[in-house]
Structure formats: structure tokens, C-alpha cells
Amino acid sequence: MLKLENRHLNLTLTGVNSLKSRHKRKVNKHRLFFAVELNTNLKKQLLNYQSNMSDIIAKPVAGSNFHITLSFLGQVSDKILEKILDSLISIPVPSFEVSLGPLIYWPKPQVLALSLSKPLLQLVSCKKYIEQQVAETGYFQFDKKTYTPHITLFRQVEKTSKENSTLDATIQVNEISLMASIQSKNGVFYETIETWPLTPPNIKKQLLGI
């Protein structure tokens, strides 16, 4: 029977502002990635969906850690972090929505996740633009493998669930975040370093929907 610890139900990230300032905190290395953060309501829905998989043998992802990864940067020094922050001013992609798709399981990393439904052109456009800008700093070469956006629900999966229902929910994407993965005595948690708003739709799109 799957048991979610109380801390998994706490959707409030502590210390979320501690890395936002470039000068307040000095850390030699940051494990960084770009992501779409999810709102509290959707995280609660995902937790309920996750907890219904009582037949799975796996390690559940904490609700506060649910997100959609765009690009993984790895270990980054303070100096390179400064360059990344300077390389991005805005992301010229209009706000958009994506919908949750069916479950997807990767045997090798032992991960069970919810996929996202197509079309995903705008999400991919965000990823490509960010990688292009960050690559111009001269410090990164990004993976050219096929991008499969998803929300990870379980890791270290030993036995998958028979659950095959989908979660009917949409995600409004208005901004992209640069996040740090931090190891603590209670496990891994994520902090937001910076966010960039997506370019708002022009008047024609707002009025006519085109």
C-alpha cells in the first residue's frame, strides 16, 4: 500500500527566494535545470492521482517537486550562473496551454510519469530558444535526443501500476523557471532561482484568437 509522508503533502517550497539574488548567497556549484512550474491546485490533483496507485512498488515524487523539465544544465558554478542569467532577458513565445496525456514508463531509469498531449510546438519552441541563448555563453552543449515532456510521479519503480486512467487537466504556461536541485537530509527539493515571462499575445490574437 502506497504511503505518502506528510511532507509530500506540503506544497509550499521553503526558502524559495534564497537563490533569486545573485549576491545574497554564495554557493560553489548549483545543479540546475529549466522547467515549467505547476500551480498548487494541479499539484494536489497529481498527488490524489498518485495516491490512487496503491498497487505500485516505487518511490513517489514529493508533490512540491512536480514540474515539467525543459533542459538540464547539470552542475554549474556561480560564475557560469551569472552568464546564464545575463543571457536571457525574455522568452519570445506567447503563453499557451498543454494537456496531460497517458502514463509513460521508462524501464531503464525506472520512472513512471504522466506524458503531455500534442501539439507541443510552443513548449518545444521555449526549450529551443532557451538552449540557443544559453549555448551562446560557450559553456553548454545540449542533448539532441528526442524531447518527451512529462511530469514524473514515481522513481525506482520495481512494479508498475495497473492504473491506466488519465488525469483530465490542462496547464497554463506563462513563464519558464531556472531551478536548482538541492540535496537535504529530508531528500531532494527544488528552489526557483529566476523566472522569465513568456511574451504576451498581441492585440490581434487576443481579440480574434488568431
N, C-alpha and C positions, 0 to 999 in steps of 0.2 A: 504493500500500500504506500503510495507516494505521500511523504510528509514534507510540507513546506515550512521551514522555520519562520518564526515571526519576523526576523529581519528581512526575509524575502518579500514580506508584505508591506514593508516600509518603502514607499515610493519617493521619499524625499531624499535627495542626494545631499549628504553633509559636506560642507566645505566646497561647494560648487564654485565659489568665486575665488578660491585660494590661488588658482593658476591663471586667472584672467589678466592680471597685471604682469607686465614683463619685468618689473623691477621689485615687486613685493617678495618674491620667493626665488631663491637660487637653488636649482637642482641640476646636478651634473648631466643626467640623462632623463629623457621622457620617452615612454612607449606610446607613440601617437598614431591616431587614425582619424580620417574624416568620416562623418556619419550624419544620418538623419536621426534626430532625437524624436522620441514619441511622447505624446501628452499623457497625463496621469490617467485619464479615463480609458484610453486604449491599453495602457499597461495593466489596468485592473481587469479588462476583458481578456487579455492574454494570460494573466495569472489564473483566471477561472477556467479558461480553456486548457491550460497546462495541468491544473489540478485534477481535471476530469480524466486524465490519462493514468488511471490507477494501476493499469497492468504493465506499465513500462518499468524497466530497471535501468536507471540512469541518474545523472546528477542534474537537477533542474537549475536553470539560469535564474538568478535573482530578478525579481520584477523591475527593480531600479536599473538593471543593466540591459534591458531590452532596447534595441536600436537597429538601424539598418546601416551596415558598413558600406562606405563608398570606396575608400582607398586606405590601405595600411602603409604606414611610413616606417614602422619599427622604432629602434632606439635612436633618439635624436638629442643632440646636445643643445645647450642654451643658445649657443652662437647660431646654429642652424635654425633653431626655432624662431629666432629674431628674423632671419631671412625669409622663412615661410610666412610669417605674419606680415612682413613688408611686401611680399609678392602678390598678396590677394587683397583687393580693395572691395570688390563686389563680385557677384556671380550673375552674368547676364542671361539668366534663364527665368522665364516667368514662373510664378507659383503654380503648382499643379497638384493633382491628386493621384494616388496609386491605391490599388485594392489588394487585399490579402488573397493569396491563392491557396492551393493544396499543400499538404505536408510534403516535405522532401527529406530524404535520409541519405547521408553520406557515410558509408561503412568505414572508410579508412580513417577519417578523423573522428568517427563515432559521434556524429552530430545529427540531431533531429531539429528541423526548422520549418517555419511557415514561409512558403515562397510568396512572391508578389506577382500579380496578374499583369499580363501585357495589355496595352502597349507601355513600354518603359523608356521611350525615347528621351523624355525630358530628364529622367533620373540618370540615364547614361550620358546625356549632354553635360549634366553637372559634374559627373565623375571625370569626363574627358577634359573639361575646361580646367578643373582644379589640378589635375595631373599635369596638364600642359604648362600651367603657370608655375607650379612648384618645381617641375623638372628644369625650368629655366634658371633656377638657383644653382644648378650644376651638381647637386648632391644626390639626386634620386633617379632611378630607372624603374619604371613601374611594370608590374606583371602584365603580360599581354594575353593571359588566359581569358577564356570566355567569362564574362561577369554574370553571376547569378545572384541578384539581390534577394535577401532573405532576413528573417528575424529568428535568431537561434533560441530555441526553447529548452533543449537538453544537450548536455555534453556527456562523454564517457558512456555512451549508450551500449548496454550489454544485451538488452532485449527491447525491441521496438514495440510500440503500442498498436493495438488493433483499431484504434480510433482513426477514422478516415473522413470525418466531417470537416467542413471548412468554417472558418470564422468570418462572418459577413461584416466586414468593416473596411472603411477607407481611411487613408492617411493624407492629411493636407500638408504639403511640403512648402513651407515659406522661407526656410533658412537652412543652411548647412553649418555643422559644427566641427571644430577641431577638438578632439578629445584625448585625454590621457588615461591610460590603463594603469592603475596603481594597486600594488600588492600590499595587503594589510594582514594582520593576524586573524581577521574575520573573513579573509578571502579577497577576491579581486573586486574593485569598484572603479567607476569611471568619473572623471571630472571634466567639465567643459572649460577649455582654455579660451576659445574665441568663437563667435558665430558671425556668419555673413548672410545678410538678407538676399533673397532672390529678387531679380528685377521685377517690379510690379507690371501687370499687363497695361498696355497703352489704352487710351480712351476708346478707340475703335473696338478693341476686344471686350472691354468692359460693357459697352453699350450694345454691341451686336453679337458678341460671343464668337467672333471670328478673328 
